Amino acid sequence: GNLCKYCLPKEAQIYLEKLNALKEAELRYAHLWSEAQRIHGTLHTDIMCTGDGCSCQFYRRKKVQADIRLYQEQVDKFGR
């Protein structure tokens, strides 16, 4: 496993905490993405923006995407 002997008894709790962090990040991204779609007036095309000062929060979306990848990797470790 990926847990030390001290954390092993709390494996279920730790897994649920990691899963909850992943779910929260996915919800944050969904909110930011729908806000960007509303700002750009499109639901079906990619949103291209330059980032700086953009009201569609490009960098916040990128940060949350990175968080999602990290949390997904942490959750996936429990399946090994």
C-alpha positions as CSV (number, residue, x, y, z in Angstrom):
1,G,0.0,0.0,0.0
2,N,0.8,3.6,-0.1
3,L,0.2,4.3,3.6
4,C,2.6,4.0,6.5
5,K,1.7,1.6,9.4
6,Y,0.4,4.6,11.4
7,C,-2.0,5.8,8.7
8,L,-3.2,2.3,7.6
9,P,-5.9,2.1,10.3
10,K,-7.4,5.4,9.0
11,E,-7.2,4.3,5.3
12,A,-10.9,4.7,4.7
13,Q,-11.0,8.2,6.3
14,I,-7.9,9.3,4.3
15,Y,-9.4,8.0,1.0
16,L,-12.7,9.8,1.6
17,E,-10.8,13.0,2.3
18,K,-8.8,12.7,-0.9
19,L,-12.0,11.9,-2.8
20,N,-13.8,14.9,-1.3
21,A,-10.9,17.2,-2.3
22,L,-11.2,15.8,-5.9
23,K,-14.9,16.4,-6.0
24,E,-14.6,19.9,-4.7
25,A,-12.0,20.8,-7.3
26,E,-14.2,19.3,-10.0
27,L,-17.1,21.4,-8.8
28,R,-14.9,24.6,-8.7
29,Y,-13.8,23.9,-12.3
30,A,-17.4,23.3,-13.5
31,H,-18.4,26.6,-12.0
32,L,-15.4,28.5,-13.5
33,W,-16.0,26.8,-16.9
34,S,-19.7,27.7,-17.0
35,E,-18.9,31.2,-16.0
36,A,-16.4,31.5,-18.9
37,Q,-19.0,30.1,-21.3
38,R,-21.5,32.7,-20.1
39,I,-19.0,35.5,-20.5
40,H,-18.0,34.4,-24.0
41,G,-21.6,33.5,-25.0
42,T,-20.7,30.0,-26.2
43,L,-21.5,26.5,-25.0
44,H,-20.0,24.4,-27.8
45,T,-16.7,26.0,-28.8
46,D,-13.3,26.2,-27.1
47,I,-12.8,29.4,-25.2
48,M,-9.6,31.1,-26.2
49,C,-8.3,33.9,-24.0
50,T,-4.9,35.5,-23.3
51,G,-5.2,35.3,-19.5
52,D,-4.1,38.5,-17.9
53,G,-7.0,40.4,-16.5
54,C,-9.5,38.2,-18.4
55,S,-12.9,38.1,-16.8
56,C,-13.2,34.4,-17.7
57,Q,-10.5,33.6,-15.1
58,F,-8.2,31.6,-17.4
59,Y,-5.5,31.1,-14.8
60,R,-7.9,30.1,-12.0
61,R,-9.3,27.4,-14.4
62,K,-5.7,26.2,-15.2
63,K,-4.9,26.0,-11.4
64,V,-8.0,24.0,-10.7
65,Q,-7.2,21.7,-13.6
66,A,-3.8,21.1,-12.1
67,D,-5.4,20.5,-8.7
68,I,-7.8,17.9,-10.3
69,R,-4.9,16.0,-11.8
70,L,-3.1,16.0,-8.5
71,Y,-6.1,14.8,-6.5
72,Q,-6.9,12.2,-9.1
73,E,-3.4,10.8,-8.8
74,Q,-3.8,10.6,-5.1
75,V,-7.1,8.8,-5.3
76,D,-5.8,6.4,-7.9
77,K,-3.0,5.3,-5.6
78,F,-5.6,3.7,-3.3
79,G,-6.6,1.3,-6.1
80,R,-3.2,-0.1,-6.3
